[in-house]
């Protein structure tokens, strides 16, 4: 192999190395850009669906609900839910919640509080004192519980770690008067409805039995999420710096003519 052949071989080798470097740079930059996008997405908190309500229009008890992280699921006049034209899974959970869960868990997800019993039941607010819902109820009746835990709020459902456990509780032990009577679809739709109201269901997610365990309860509430864009700017700056460094390294070295 002569001197000319060595030069040609060297040029081909440098060309191949340059191509490989370019591909590596493209891959690294693509990866860094993906991290940037992930950072942008992670910065967006999952917001619960909250109707527009002024705190000044609320009673003191309901102002305390808002402070505890509850939202109004059903107005006090208890209208039946109206589904949007293209309802998603959580929307579909509104109907069985209204028909089955509302009586015990309340229109704010507050549980069986005195305020909710008065709002939802009126003159029947102490219905367990009557024979139809007392311990001596007739065969066609049932004993109504005196205490029901809340579903919403910062301290609610503390014993439930994820959507899988919540779904199991709903499907196996609910409703109170007929445990296990819900269909699989009803139970999972109610699960989605509750998670969305809690701000713990990412947008666009459809719950299935296969992915339920992946969604945790008690995630960081939206108001505590750091919305400072400094982290995103830092990632973007590092991406540009890394791109510039790798681009410089990829350029073939040239020798000056004597």
Protein Blocks (a to p, Z undefined) as FASTA:
>chain_A
ZZklmmmmmmmmmmmmmmmmmmmmmmmmmmmmmmmmmmmmmmpccddddddddfklpcfk
lmmmmmnopacfbdfklpacdddfbdcfklmmmmmmmmmmmmmnopnonojafklmmmmn
ommmmmmlpmklmmkbcfklccddfbdcdfbdjkgoklbmbfklmmmmmmmmpcfklghk
acfklmmmmmmmmmmmnopacghiacdfklmmmpcghiacfklpcfbfklmmmmmmmmmm
mmmmmmmmmpccddddZZ
